[in-house]
């Protein structure tokens, strides 16, 4: 089973390393998304520099990437909870630090949504709704993303503590999200964070 866990982690990481934003923007414009806007290879930056349609496309594919990775791992490792938890983390690590793209990727929220939807759909939907409410009220995508990531382990700990694989994975993913958004947190505290629909000075 140790071998299957290691294989599952590797597979999940390699799938996560498929940087949707980098590929999509390159195909559409011939440019590297990481040279524009915030420099982040994710849905929000794609939306700012290429348009909402493409941002949503990246968001959906990145979420599906996480779900597909866990589906494959579940079949390979016979739904072993340790393999699933470690693979859930690995696919997000792959998204954030993709081996195919010089270890420069996104912040992992869309892929986190995908893996947690697969592991704990109800809690993810609840956290997702609250995240959308926060974004609608404040227009801060980063704030909504952080609340989403932090809220899920709390919800799981209160209402589904026996779901250990999802609980431990969500705790690590929340910490990863905080780390990835450390600069956003600083800007939020200073009041200089860019809001949703604000135009970037960089155009593809």
Secondary structure, 3 states (H helix, E strand, C coil): CHHHHHHHHHHHHHHHCCCHHHHHHHHHHCCCHHHCCCCCCCHHHHHHHHCHHHHHHHHHHHHHHHHHHHHHHHHHCCCCHHHHHHHHHHHHHHHHCCHHHCCCCCCCHHHHHHHHHHHCHHHHHHHHHHHHHHHHHHCCHHHHHHHHHHHHHHHHHHHCCCCHHHHHHHHHHHHHHHHHCHHHHHHHHHCCCCCCCCCCCCCC
